Amino acid sequence: MSQELITVATLSSPVEASLVQNQLEAAGIRSFMSDEAAVGMAWYLGNAIGGVKVQVAESDAPRAFDVVNGHEPVTITEADWRNPAGLDEEAEEFDSEWEEDEAAEEESAAKTPDSDLNEMVDRAWKTAVYGILLFPLQLYSLLLLIKIAFRGENLSFEQRRKVRISYFMNTWMILVLLFLAIDASSRFFMQFQ
């Protein structure tokens, strides 16, 4: 014997409908949701579809209406957001400690001239290596190396090694490309003689 399903609540989202369904099941009433997939996928059509319907068997409808209607909505005020146990002072202390820690981290992360030089050396070295594949990077690497040379700062052993390798790679790449350009231009002009 099949029973007809009665809609006891119509809600705007599947999440809200699930909460109502949980209340009904806690009261021992078996319930079903209708149109939850359609509203979940096309939420902007929720009103056109009629929302998500929570349905129960016809025999359980009176009890289900009592459960759904007996639930009072909870309103949250600004006072509810505040901590009545006086823990606001602890939260303020935590916030001030956190701000002090954040300020200390910012100070330690501030760039020093030494770290700026180290970044420039690393950038020159990396662009010299990548410049083997992309020629214009060699020119950028040379520009960085010239800036490093004119800074007049003492370099560490590792920095000097990277600068030397960068100069070597840039020089040879530019010489090879210059030789290829001269060779190509001489072949081009030989065709017209």
Backbone bond lengths (Angstrom), bond angles and torsions (degrees), N, CA, C in turn:
res aa  C-N    CA-C-N  psi(-1)  N-CA   C-N-CA  omega(-1)  CA-C   N-CA-C  phi
1 M - - - 1.434 - - 1.524 108.38 -
2 S 1.315 116.39 120.37 1.455 119.54 -177.96 1.527 110.01 -92.38
3 Q 1.301 114.93 142.76 1.456 120.16 178.57 1.521 108.27 -108.85
4 E 1.286 115.36 148.21 1.447 120.53 178.47 1.529 108.85 -79.60
5 L 1.347 116.59 143.72 1.468 120.95 178.77 1.519 109.20 -89.34
6 I 1.309 115.30 138.33 1.462 122.93 -179.81 1.527 107.83 -114.05
7 T 1.324 116.73 132.72 1.461 121.49 177.73 1.521 108.80 -80.28
8 V 1.337 115.82 121.83 1.466 120.08 -179.45 1.523 112.27 -104.61
9 A 1.340 116.98 -16.70 1.469 120.02 178.12 1.522 108.84 -154.98
10 T 1.315 116.06 142.66 1.458 122.87 174.67 1.517 106.72 -123.61
11 L 1.346 115.52 122.53 1.459 120.52 -174.07 1.522 109.97 -126.29
12 S 1.325 116.01 164.93 1.461 120.09 -173.42 1.518 114.43 -88.91
13 S 1.337 117.90 -13.96 1.466 118.90 -179.69 1.523 110.22 -142.50
14 P 1.333 117.18 154.83 1.459 120.51 177.51 1.533 112.75 -62.16
15 V 1.318 117.44 -28.67 1.469 120.53 -179.95 1.520 110.04 -66.45
16 E 1.335 116.68 -46.66 1.458 120.25 178.31 1.524 110.63 -62.62
17 A 1.323 116.45 -41.13 1.463 120.52 179.37 1.525 110.56 -63.60
18 S 1.322 117.18 -36.61 1.471 120.49 177.99 1.520 110.95 -64.59
19 L 1.321 117.28 -37.06 1.466 120.24 178.18 1.528 110.92 -64.67
20 V 1.323 116.40 -42.67 1.459 119.81 178.21 1.528 109.78 -66.14
21 Q 1.321 116.37 -41.58 1.461 120.38 178.80 1.537 110.85 -61.47
22 N 1.329 116.74 -38.94 1.468 120.29 176.78 1.533 111.61 -63.16
23 Q 1.336 117.15 -39.71 1.463 120.36 177.45 1.529 111.05 -62.49
24 L 1.321 115.72 -42.95 1.464 119.69 -179.99 1.520 111.24 -65.13
25 E 1.305 116.57 -43.07 1.461 119.92 -179.76 1.526 111.14 -67.60
26 A 1.344 117.51 -32.11 1.462 120.44 175.72 1.528 110.78 -65.81
27 A 1.340 116.25 -28.85 1.467 120.68 177.81 1.523 111.48 -86.33
28 G 1.341 116.82 1.70 1.461 120.62 178.46 1.510 114.01 85.26
29 I 1.312 117.79 19.88 1.466 122.11 -179.49 1.530 108.39 -108.15
30 R 1.318 115.59 122.73 1.466 120.17 178.82 1.526 108.60 -76.99
31 S 1.358 116.20 130.87 1.466 119.89 -176.00 1.519 110.25 -134.14
32 F 1.329 114.82 162.82 1.452 122.33 -179.25 1.526 108.51 -134.56
33 M 1.332 115.59 154.00 1.460 119.70 175.84 1.525 108.50 -110.12
34 S 1.305 115.52 140.90 1.452 121.59 178.64 1.535 108.26 -119.84
35 D 1.318 117.16 137.42 1.471 125.54 176.91 1.531 113.36 69.49
36 E 1.338 118.51 15.88 1.465 119.63 -179.56 1.518 111.72 -68.13
37 A 1.336 118.17 -34.81 1.464 120.17 -179.76 1.524 110.76 -70.29
38 A 1.320 116.29 -41.75 1.467 119.85 -179.43 1.524 111.12 -65.00
39 V 1.334 116.71 -45.20 1.473 120.19 179.71 1.524 110.34 -69.66
40 G 1.331 117.41 -34.35 1.458 120.50 178.84 1.516 112.41 -66.23
41 M 1.332 116.87 -38.44 1.468 119.80 -178.93 1.522 111.77 -83.24
42 A 1.310 117.47 -39.18 1.465 121.56 -178.33 1.527 108.32 -120.10
43 W 1.326 115.74 68.96 1.456 121.36 -175.72 1.516 112.53 -58.22
44 Y 1.330 117.22 -29.83 1.455 121.22 -177.87 1.533 111.33 -71.39
45 L 1.336 117.51 -14.34 1.459 121.43 176.27 1.526 112.06 -100.37
46 G 1.318 117.71 9.90 1.460 122.25 -176.45 1.514 113.43 -55.81
47 N 1.329 117.42 -42.95 1.464 120.01 179.63 1.518 111.12 -68.73
48 A 1.316 117.05 -38.51 1.463 120.43 179.94 1.521 111.10 -66.21
49 I 1.315 117.20 -36.56 1.465 121.76 179.67 1.523 110.40 -75.09
50 G 1.301 115.73 -27.59 1.466 119.47 -178.43 1.508 112.37 104.90
51 G 1.321 117.49 11.98 1.448 121.39 178.14 1.516 112.25 78.85
52 V 1.323 115.15 -176.23 1.464 121.79 177.88 1.517 107.45 -91.00
53 K 1.314 115.77 127.19 1.455 120.61 -177.20 1.523 109.80 -103.68
54 V 1.332 116.54 131.78 1.465 122.36 173.64 1.519 105.81 -99.34
55 Q 1.324 115.84 122.86 1.461 120.75 -174.18 1.525 110.58 -123.26
56 V 1.325 114.28 148.53 1.474 121.61 177.27 1.522 107.85 -132.45
57 A 1.331 114.84 167.20 1.469 120.09 175.99 1.526 109.25 -65.65
58 E 1.322 115.90 152.00 1.468 121.94 -176.46 1.525 111.18 -58.83
59 S 1.309 117.00 -34.35 1.473 119.78 -178.73 1.537 111.92 -71.89
60 D 1.333 117.74 -25.80 1.466 121.63 -179.85 1.532 113.14 -93.94
61 A 1.328 117.52 -2.66 1.466 121.60 -173.54 1.527 113.24 -58.85
62 P 1.346 121.36 -46.26 1.478 119.17 -178.30 1.528 112.58 -60.76
63 R 1.332 116.34 -43.48 1.476 118.87 178.00 1.520 110.87 -65.28
64 A 1.334 116.63 -39.65 1.469 120.53 -178.53 1.526 110.69 -64.41
65 F 1.358 116.71 -40.68 1.470 118.98 177.52 1.524 110.80 -62.67
66 D 1.337 116.83 -37.55 1.466 120.05 177.76 1.528 111.39 -63.36
67 V 1.350 116.78 -41.70 1.474 120.64 -179.78 1.522 110.33 -66.30
68 V 1.334 116.06 -46.98 1.471 119.89 -176.48 1.523 110.58 -68.56
69 N 1.323 117.30 -44.87 1.466 120.35 -178.22 1.518 112.47 -76.68
70 G 1.318 117.25 -22.89 1.460 120.86 179.85 1.514 112.66 -76.97
71 H 1.285 116.72 -12.40 1.462 120.53 -179.76 1.523 109.22 -82.30
72 E 1.323 115.80 119.72 1.453 120.03 179.11 1.527 109.43 -88.88
73 P 1.317 117.03 135.67 1.464 118.83 178.77 1.525 111.06 -66.98
74 V 1.273 116.14 145.90 1.463 122.08 179.93 1.519 108.05 -96.84
75 T 1.304 116.08 124.08 1.460 120.00 176.33 1.521 107.97 -103.80
76 I 1.291 115.54 134.91 1.459 121.16 -179.34 1.518 107.71 -108.55
77 T 1.308 115.58 123.32 1.457 121.35 178.73 1.514 109.57 -102.65
78 E 1.309 115.58 173.45 1.464 119.78 179.81 1.528 110.73 -64.87
79 A 1.320 116.55 -31.82 1.464 120.10 179.00 1.527 111.08 -65.19
80 D 1.332 117.12 -30.70 1.462 120.11 177.79 1.526 111.97 -66.48
81 W 1.307 116.42 -26.13 1.463 119.94 -179.62 1.528 111.37 -76.70
82 R 1.295 116.39 -22.69 1.460 120.69 179.51 1.519 109.19 -82.09
83 N 1.298 115.20 153.61 1.458 120.39 -177.53 1.527 108.74 -90.13
84 P 1.336 118.21 112.62 1.461 118.92 -177.57 1.525 113.32 -74.49
85 A 1.310 118.91 -14.42 1.464 121.10 -176.61 1.516 112.39 -82.69
86 G 1.314 118.60 5.07 1.455 121.18 178.63 1.519 113.31 80.77
87 L 1.300 116.37 19.94 1.463 119.37 179.78 1.524 112.07 -84.15
88 D 1.350 116.76 0.46 1.458 119.60 177.83 1.521 111.17 -61.57
89 E 1.351 117.95 -35.24 1.454 120.28 178.72 1.525 110.97 -64.32
90 E 1.340 115.86 -40.37 1.469 119.03 177.65 1.519 110.50 -65.12
91 A 1.322 116.56 -38.33 1.464 119.96 178.37 1.524 110.16 -65.10
92 E 1.337 117.23 -39.46 1.460 119.98 178.19 1.520 111.17 -65.68
93 E 1.356 117.03 -39.36 1.462 119.94 176.56 1.522 110.79 -62.55
94 F 1.322 115.59 -43.01 1.463 119.92 178.61 1.523 110.66 -62.10
95 D 1.343 116.49 -43.11 1.464 120.03 179.07 1.520 111.24 -62.05
96 S 1.338 117.78 -42.33 1.466 120.00 -178.81 1.527 110.62 -67.53
97 E 1.348 116.98 -39.22 1.471 119.46 176.61 1.516 110.69 -64.43
98 W 1.323 116.04 -39.83 1.457 120.24 179.77 1.529 110.68 -64.57
99 E 1.338 117.03 -41.49 1.461 120.67 178.32 1.529 110.94 -64.22
100 E 1.336 117.22 -39.08 1.468 120.14 177.71 1.524 110.58 -64.52
101 D 1.336 117.50 -43.22 1.464 120.99 178.21 1.524 111.15 -62.55
102 E 1.328 115.37 -39.98 1.460 119.50 179.90 1.530 110.86 -65.65
103 A 1.315 117.15 -41.06 1.464 120.95 178.16 1.529 110.57 -63.94
104 A 1.338 117.06 -40.13 1.463 120.32 178.61 1.525 110.94 -64.53
105 E 1.333 117.03 -39.10 1.465 119.87 178.20 1.523 110.93 -65.56
106 E 1.327 116.81 -39.41 1.458 120.03 178.98 1.530 111.01 -64.01
107 E 1.332 116.28 -40.07 1.462 119.58 178.63 1.522 110.82 -64.49
108 S 1.329 117.13 -42.08 1.463 119.62 -178.98 1.514 111.56 -71.07
109 A 1.339 116.19 -27.74 1.458 119.41 -179.44 1.528 112.36 -85.11
110 A 1.331 116.83 -6.56 1.460 119.44 179.45 1.523 109.55 -61.11
111 K 1.319 114.90 139.53 1.465 119.27 -176.42 1.521 110.80 -71.74
112 T 1.297 114.69 134.99 1.446 121.25 172.75 1.517 107.13 -101.54
113 P 1.328 118.12 159.72 1.454 119.22 178.09 1.528 112.33 -57.85
114 D 1.347 116.41 -32.66 1.459 120.03 179.99 1.526 111.21 -66.77
115 S 1.346 117.00 -42.19 1.463 119.37 179.49 1.525 110.50 -69.02
116 D 1.348 117.25 -32.54 1.461 120.77 176.91 1.528 110.14 -65.58
117 L 1.309 117.58 -41.45 1.461 121.60 177.59 1.520 110.68 -64.64
118 N 1.325 115.88 -42.04 1.461 120.23 179.51 1.531 110.90 -62.02
119 E 1.338 116.70 -41.85 1.469 120.51 177.44 1.525 111.22 -63.26
120 M 1.328 116.61 -40.32 1.461 120.00 -179.58 1.527 111.10 -66.18
121 V 1.341 117.39 -40.65 1.466 121.07 178.09 1.520 110.07 -64.18
122 D 1.319 116.84 -44.60 1.465 120.46 178.88 1.523 111.08 -62.03
123 R 1.320 117.00 -42.40 1.460 120.77 179.95 1.526 110.87 -64.36
124 A 1.329 117.08 -41.58 1.469 120.40 178.71 1.523 110.64 -63.63
125 W 1.328 116.66 -41.49 1.462 120.70 -179.54 1.529 110.92 -66.33
126 K 1.342 117.01 -45.17 1.465 120.40 -179.42 1.523 112.02 -65.54
127 T 1.332 117.21 -41.16 1.468 118.14 179.84 1.517 111.40 -69.88
128 A 1.327 118.53 -28.13 1.462 120.21 175.06 1.527 110.12 -67.03
129 V 1.328 116.43 -40.73 1.471 119.88 178.80 1.523 110.10 -67.92
130 Y 1.340 117.61 -48.05 1.467 120.45 179.60 1.523 111.53 -68.37
131 G 1.319 116.79 -23.80 1.459 120.77 179.41 1.518 113.32 -66.17
132 I 1.327 117.31 -15.81 1.468 119.41 175.79 1.519 108.81 -62.44
133 L 1.310 117.50 -34.70 1.464 121.22 178.98 1.522 112.25 -89.79
134 L 1.299 117.55 -34.46 1.469 122.32 -177.81 1.525 108.92 -124.25
135 F 1.332 116.37 104.97 1.458 120.81 -172.71 1.523 115.19 -56.15
136 P 1.316 121.45 -43.60 1.474 118.42 -176.04 1.527 113.78 -57.82
137 L 1.313 117.85 -22.21 1.457 119.34 177.80 1.528 111.78 -66.85
138 Q 1.328 117.17 -27.39 1.464 120.34 176.79 1.529 110.00 -60.81
139 L 1.320 116.47 -40.28 1.462 119.99 -179.76 1.536 110.75 -66.27
140 Y 1.315 116.86 -39.93 1.458 120.84 177.26 1.527 110.34 -64.71
141 S 1.318 116.58 -40.77 1.460 120.98 178.28 1.531 110.30 -62.72
142 L 1.312 116.94 -42.49 1.474 119.91 177.19 1.524 111.19 -62.04
143 L 1.311 117.34 -40.50 1.461 120.94 177.89 1.529 110.40 -60.67
144 L 1.318 116.96 -44.42 1.468 120.52 177.80 1.522 111.20 -63.58
145 L 1.327 117.57 -41.12 1.461 120.39 179.38 1.528 111.63 -64.67
146 I 1.315 117.30 -35.42 1.470 120.83 177.09 1.530 109.72 -66.89
147 K 1.338 116.86 -41.49 1.461 120.35 177.24 1.526 110.82 -61.70
148 I 1.335 116.49 -40.58 1.464 120.59 179.17 1.525 110.26 -63.65
149 A 1.345 115.92 -42.07 1.460 119.97 -178.81 1.527 111.70 -64.47
150 F 1.328 117.62 -37.96 1.452 120.88 -177.75 1.529 113.27 -81.65
151 R 1.313 118.05 -9.83 1.475 119.90 176.49 1.520 110.74 -70.70
152 G 1.306 117.03 -29.95 1.455 121.10 177.55 1.514 114.91 70.13
153 E 1.312 118.07 22.02 1.462 120.88 179.74 1.519 110.07 -93.03
154 N 1.319 115.18 152.60 1.460 119.42 176.95 1.518 109.26 -75.14
155 L 1.325 115.10 134.80 1.454 121.07 -179.62 1.526 109.96 -101.74
156 S 1.327 115.38 148.75 1.461 119.75 175.31 1.532 108.41 -74.33
157 F 1.323 116.04 170.97 1.456 120.28 -179.64 1.524 110.82 -58.99
158 E 1.333 116.82 -44.54 1.475 121.30 -179.13 1.526 110.70 -65.16
159 Q 1.317 116.95 -40.02 1.463 120.31 178.91 1.527 111.06 -66.09
160 R 1.349 117.14 -42.28 1.475 120.05 177.95 1.523 111.00 -62.00
161 R 1.336 116.51 -39.16 1.458 120.51 179.53 1.527 110.66 -63.38
162 K 1.323 117.13 -44.56 1.465 120.91 179.45 1.526 111.20 -64.97
163 V 1.341 116.88 -39.29 1.466 120.05 179.33 1.521 110.36 -65.24
164 R 1.331 118.14 -42.90 1.473 121.36 179.58 1.523 111.23 -63.66
165 I 1.323 116.14 -44.38 1.467 119.11 178.73 1.523 110.14 -62.77
166 S 1.320 116.82 -40.41 1.468 120.70 179.61 1.515 111.00 -63.81
167 Y 1.351 118.04 -45.34 1.466 120.91 177.30 1.518 110.63 -59.94
168 F 1.310 116.85 -45.24 1.467 121.28 -178.70 1.528 110.51 -61.08
169 M 1.322 117.02 -49.31 1.460 120.53 -178.60 1.521 111.45 -64.16
170 N 1.327 116.70 -43.30 1.470 119.87 179.75 1.520 111.38 -63.51
171 T 1.344 116.66 -44.66 1.468 120.60 -178.78 1.516 110.91 -61.02
172 W 1.333 116.97 -48.94 1.462 119.23 -178.36 1.518 112.19 -66.88
173 M 1.305 118.56 -38.67 1.471 120.27 178.35 1.523 110.76 -64.94
174 I 1.325 117.47 -41.26 1.460 120.03 -179.78 1.525 109.90 -68.14
175 L 1.351 117.42 -40.47 1.469 119.95 177.69 1.528 111.41 -63.47
176 V 1.310 117.57 -43.71 1.474 120.71 178.93 1.522 110.12 -62.39
177 L 1.335 117.30 -46.55 1.458 120.00 -179.69 1.525 111.47 -66.15
178 L 1.329 117.84 -35.84 1.456 121.58 176.57 1.526 110.44 -65.05
179 F 1.347 117.06 -44.00 1.461 121.35 177.51 1.531 110.47 -60.90
180 L 1.323 117.83 -44.46 1.470 120.97 178.99 1.528 111.66 -64.12
181 A 1.317 117.75 -37.35 1.464 120.64 178.85 1.518 110.58 -67.95
182 I 1.336 117.63 -41.73 1.474 120.48 178.58 1.520 110.01 -65.30
183 D 1.319 116.81 -42.92 1.457 120.89 179.61 1.532 110.61 -62.81
184 A 1.334 117.95 -43.50 1.461 120.88 -179.68 1.528 110.89 -66.29
185 S 1.310 117.23 -39.25 1.470 119.03 179.93 1.522 111.13 -69.95
186 S 1.340 118.12 -38.08 1.472 119.20 178.12 1.525 110.30 -65.88
187 R 1.320 119.26 -38.50 1.466 121.39 176.78 1.524 110.74 -65.66
188 F 1.334 116.11 -36.63 1.453 120.10 179.66 1.537 110.17 -64.23
189 F 1.359 117.15 -44.94 1.449 120.25 -178.49 1.520 112.37 -74.02
190 M 1.346 117.11 -23.79 1.486 120.74 177.57 1.518 110.54 -68.33
191 Q 1.324 118.04 -26.69 1.453 119.97 179.79 1.516 112.07 -66.71
192 F 1.316 118.53 -27.34 1.462 121.58 -176.40 1.524 113.17 -92.00
193 Q 1.335 119.21 -0.25 1.467 120.38 179.80 1.493 111.64 -96.85
